[in-house]
Amino acid sequence: MSPPVPADTVRPRQIAAEVLELGEALFDAALEAAVRCPVGDTEEPFPETEMRTAADGFFRALRILLRTEGDT
């Protein structure tokens, strides 16, 4: 059995988890918009896969740093 989590850390962890979720949703929306809107006369397609991989890694690292990894 794990020790109880102090009440004063529960709320900040919930807030951190919510901020992370909002950040991910915002980043996803920005990526979706970028994919739909071509940029000038470039021959290279938007690097959606690479951007999503980078975003996933960033938000995973942020969850670990904020110790919310198992919370969501």
C-alpha positions as CSV (number, residue, x, y, z in Angstrom):
1,M,0.0,0.0,0.0
2,S,1.4,3.4,-1.0
3,P,1.5,6.2,1.6
4,P,-1.3,8.8,1.4
5,V,-0.6,11.8,-0.7
6,P,-0.7,15.0,1.3
7,A,-3.8,17.1,0.5
8,D,-1.8,20.2,-0.4
9,T,-0.1,18.3,-3.3
10,V,-3.3,16.8,-4.8
11,R,-4.7,20.1,-6.1
12,P,-1.5,21.3,-7.7
13,R,-1.0,17.9,-9.4
14,Q,-4.6,18.0,-10.7
15,I,-4.0,21.5,-12.1
16,A,-0.7,20.4,-13.7
17,A,-2.5,17.5,-15.3
18,E,-5.2,19.7,-16.7
19,V,-2.7,22.2,-18.0
20,L,-0.8,19.4,-19.8
21,E,-4.1,18.1,-21.3
22,L,-4.9,21.6,-22.5
23,G,-1.4,22.1,-23.9
24,E,-1.7,18.9,-25.8
25,A,-5.1,19.8,-27.2
26,L,-3.8,23.2,-28.3
27,F,-0.7,21.7,-29.9
28,D,-2.9,19.1,-31.8
29,A,-5.2,21.9,-33.0
30,A,-2.2,23.9,-34.3
31,L,-0.8,20.8,-36.1
32,E,-4.1,20.1,-37.7
33,A,-4.4,23.7,-38.9
34,A,-0.8,23.6,-40.2
35,V,-1.4,20.4,-42.1
36,R,-4.6,21.8,-43.8
37,C,-3.0,25.2,-44.8
38,P,-0.3,24.9,-47.4
39,V,2.6,27.3,-47.0
40,G,3.5,29.1,-50.2
41,D,5.1,27.1,-53.1
42,T,7.2,24.7,-51.0
43,E,7.8,21.3,-52.4
44,E,8.3,19.7,-49.1
45,P,5.2,18.5,-47.2
46,F,4.6,19.7,-43.7
47,P,6.5,17.3,-41.4
48,E,3.4,16.2,-39.4
49,T,4.8,12.8,-38.2
50,E,8.0,14.4,-36.9
51,M,6.1,17.2,-35.2
52,R,3.7,14.8,-33.5
53,T,6.6,12.6,-32.4
54,A,8.4,15.6,-31.0
55,A,5.2,16.9,-29.2
56,D,4.6,13.4,-27.7
57,G,8.1,13.3,-26.4
58,F,7.9,16.9,-25.0
59,F,4.6,16.3,-23.2
60,R,5.8,12.9,-21.8
61,A,8.9,14.5,-20.4
62,L,6.9,17.4,-19.0
63,R,4.6,14.9,-17.3
64,I,7.6,13.1,-15.8
65,L,9.1,16.4,-14.6
66,L,5.8,17.4,-13.0
67,R,5.3,13.9,-11.6
68,T,1.9,13.5,-13.2
69,E,2.8,10.5,-15.4
70,G,0.4,8.0,-13.9
71,D,-2.3,10.6,-13.1
72,T,-4.0,10.9,-16.4
